[in-house]
């Protein structure tokens, strides 16, 4: 009986960007966003650990839909908390362009970092109605519903 080659193990998944975005929904239907920043990302874009630092966040609209501006500022409403293995996370309320149901954390891409403490993130595709399809697209009149759809 001849021998056959055995395939190598599958390649590991690509490393994330170091910034993840997750959406949770409580039983009371309150949506909450959690942005997690890995330790090396904190040093690269914010000059060091961000635990206890204050942030402000702005959701993109129109042509900036699906983007988020995150700014470290002394008078911000959001506070970074310590996570595991040197990471930190920022929790904020969900906004209107996000899905109504929970979504697992997914990587975000930094598309601009013009100054230390200021980043603009490209959020996962589920963060903009035009990229989701289904019910949320119907809610924002991006998809026809009914018999003549």
C-alpha positions as CSV (number, residue, x, y, z in Angstrom):
1,X,0.0,0.0,0.0
2,X,1.6,3.3,-1.0
3,X,2.1,6.3,1.3
4,X,0.4,9.6,0.8
5,X,1.5,13.1,1.9
6,X,-0.2,14.7,4.9
7,X,-1.1,18.3,4.5
8,X,0.5,20.8,6.8
9,X,-1.6,22.3,9.6
10,X,-3.9,25.1,8.6
11,X,-2.4,28.6,8.7
12,X,-3.2,30.5,11.9
13,X,-5.8,33.2,11.5
14,X,-4.4,36.6,10.6
15,X,-3.5,38.7,13.6
16,X,-6.0,41.4,14.5
17,X,-5.4,45.1,14.3
18,X,-5.2,45.5,18.0
19,X,-8.5,47.3,18.2
20,X,-11.8,45.5,18.5
21,X,-15.4,46.7,18.5
22,X,-18.2,44.7,20.0
23,X,-21.9,45.4,20.5
24,X,-24.0,44.0,23.4
25,X,-27.7,44.4,24.1
26,X,-29.1,44.0,27.6
27,X,-32.4,42.4,28.5
28,X,-33.8,45.9,28.7
29,X,-32.8,46.4,25.0
30,X,-30.0,48.9,26.0
31,X,-27.2,48.7,23.4
32,X,-23.6,49.1,24.6
33,X,-20.4,49.4,22.6
34,X,-17.1,48.2,23.8
35,X,-13.8,49.2,22.1
36,X,-10.8,47.2,23.3
37,X,-7.2,48.6,22.7
38,X,-4.3,46.2,22.9
39,X,-1.2,47.5,24.9
40,X,1.0,48.1,21.8
41,X,-1.8,50.1,20.2
42,X,-2.2,52.3,23.3
43,X,1.5,53.1,23.1
44,X,1.5,53.7,19.4
45,X,-1.5,56.0,19.1
46,X,-2.0,57.4,22.7
47,X,1.6,57.6,24.0
48,X,1.3,54.9,26.6
49,X,-1.3,53.1,28.8
50,X,-4.7,54.7,28.7
51,X,-6.3,53.3,31.9
52,X,-8.1,56.0,33.7
53,X,-7.8,58.5,30.8
54,X,-10.8,60.3,29.4
55,X,-12.0,60.1,25.8
56,X,-14.6,61.6,23.5
57,X,-16.1,59.7,20.6
58,X,-18.0,60.8,17.5
59,X,-19.8,58.6,15.0
60,X,-19.4,59.3,11.3
61,X,-22.4,60.3,9.3
62,X,-23.0,60.6,5.5
63,X,-19.8,59.8,3.6
64,X,-18.1,59.0,7.0
65,X,-20.7,56.4,7.9
66,X,-19.0,53.4,9.4
67,X,-16.2,55.4,11.0
68,X,-15.6,56.5,14.5
69,X,-13.4,59.4,15.8
70,X,-11.8,58.6,19.2
71,X,-10.1,61.5,20.9
72,X,-8.2,61.4,24.3
73,X,-9.2,64.6,26.1
74,X,-9.3,65.8,29.7
75,X,-13.0,66.7,29.5
76,X,-14.3,63.5,27.7
77,X,-17.3,61.6,28.9
78,X,-15.8,58.2,28.4
79,X,-13.2,56.6,30.6
80,X,-10.8,53.8,29.6
81,X,-10.6,50.9,32.0
82,X,-8.0,48.2,32.5
83,X,-8.5,45.0,30.5
84,X,-6.6,41.7,30.5
85,X,-3.0,41.3,29.5
86,X,-2.3,45.0,29.3
87,X,-5.3,45.9,27.2
88,X,-7.8,48.6,28.0
89,X,-11.4,49.1,27.0
90,X,-13.8,52.0,26.5
91,X,-17.6,51.4,26.9
92,X,-20.1,53.8,25.4
93,X,-23.8,53.8,24.3
94,X,-24.8,52.4,21.0
95,X,-26.0,54.9,18.3
96,X,-28.7,54.8,15.8
97,X,-26.7,53.4,12.8
98,X,-25.8,50.3,14.7
99,X,-27.7,47.0,14.5
100,X,-30.5,46.4,17.1
101,X,-29.0,43.0,18.1
102,X,-25.7,42.1,19.6
103,X,-22.6,41.4,17.5
104,X,-19.3,39.7,18.5
105,X,-16.2,41.8,18.7
106,X,-14.5,42.4,15.4
107,X,-11.3,44.1,14.4
108,X,-11.2,47.8,13.5
109,X,-8.7,49.4,11.1
110,X,-7.1,52.7,12.0
111,X,-7.5,54.9,8.9
112,X,-6.1,58.1,10.3
113,X,-4.0,59.1,13.3
114,X,-3.0,62.7,12.7
115,X,-1.9,63.4,16.3
116,X,-1.1,61.5,19.5
117,X,-4.5,60.8,21.1
118,X,-6.6,61.1,18.0
119,X,-7.6,58.2,15.8
120,X,-10.3,57.6,13.2
121,X,-11.4,54.0,13.0
122,X,-13.0,52.1,10.2
123,X,-15.6,50.0,12.1
124,X,-16.6,46.5,11.1
125,X,-19.1,46.2,8.2
126,X,-22.1,45.6,10.6
127,X,-21.7,49.2,11.8
128,X,-23.3,50.8,8.8
129,X,-26.8,50.1,7.6
130,X,-25.7,49.9,3.9
131,X,-23.2,47.1,4.7
132,X,-25.6,45.0,6.7
133,X,-28.7,44.2,4.6
134,X,-31.7,42.6,6.2
135,X,-33.9,44.2,8.9
136,X,-31.7,47.2,9.7
137,X,-31.5,48.1,6.0
138,X,-35.3,48.0,5.9
139,X,-35.5,50.3,9.0
140,X,-33.3,52.9,7.3
141,X,-35.2,52.6,3.9
142,X,-32.2,51.1,2.2
143,X,-34.1,48.0,1.2
144,X,-37.6,47.8,-0.1
145,X,-40.1,45.6,1.8
146,X,-43.5,44.2,1.0
147,X,-45.0,42.5,-2.1
148,X,-43.4,44.8,-4.7
149,X,-39.9,44.6,-3.3
